[in-house]
């Protein structure tokens, strides 16, 4: 009886913890989206729209049509994104589609009713900082679990259907947009708009991937224990050790061996290579880029620095 009561209490506590984790995640997601909407709205109303600049993606198409038709940008942003909202439902799921719908409506309302001051009329500053704020808005919205520009959704859908990379699809779309801008507006406007796009793209990458660039390192060596101890004690990083088998020589000789995997920042690559060289000069080391990490020791140490 007592064991059943303890199990019941444990189950309630676990359910409560799960609900609290979900609530915190939704609050965090909502804050990201709201801040993203304000940042994107500021980039549009404070920089791009008053100076007749455009960006890439659906936002760029909306800005281009606003210049040509004089229709409100807020209306065009919502209307042009509607097909991509439906597409996101089938491609990325119901939750993502709902957040995307709310984010796009929020951006439209922000552009229509929030009056940001016009910061500058200098074309280079407009292109650079307009792109930075717009890219930050898109990036924060993505961190919140939605998008305010349907280009990414379209690129994911086409990529799944045709096997083309998402990056290639986005480049093709933006080439068409900037080519249209050069033809319909002017070559100068298109060139400045490309600066806006590059600024937005780099800011988006920064928001999504963070300030640190993480590197995943796989190490195969007969001195596994020494290298593992060095990474933990000298580098202050966590490691994972896999059991593997190596094949070497023409006969494909197979020997059991431990394989080390760890994650470091790019600033620590030289130190790690030096320490490995001291222990095992013939170690086989493979390094790959890691977009982000969660948990473990890597971020804790970064915070200390």
Protein Blocks (a to p, Z undefined) as FASTA:
>chain_A
ZZmmmmmmmmmmmmmmmmmmmmmmmmmmmmmmmmmmmmmmmmmmmmmmmnopacehjklm
mmmmmmmnopafklmmmmmmmmmmmmmmmmnojklmmmmmmmmmmmmmmmmmmccddfbf
cfklmmmmmmmmmmmmmmmmmmnopafbfklmmmmmmmmmnopafklmmmmmmmmmmmmm
mmmmomklmmmmmmmmmmmmmmmmmmmnombdcdddddddfklmmmmmmmmmmnopacdd
ddddddedjkopacddddddddddfklmmmmmmmmmmmmmmbccdddddfbdeehjllmm
mmmZZ
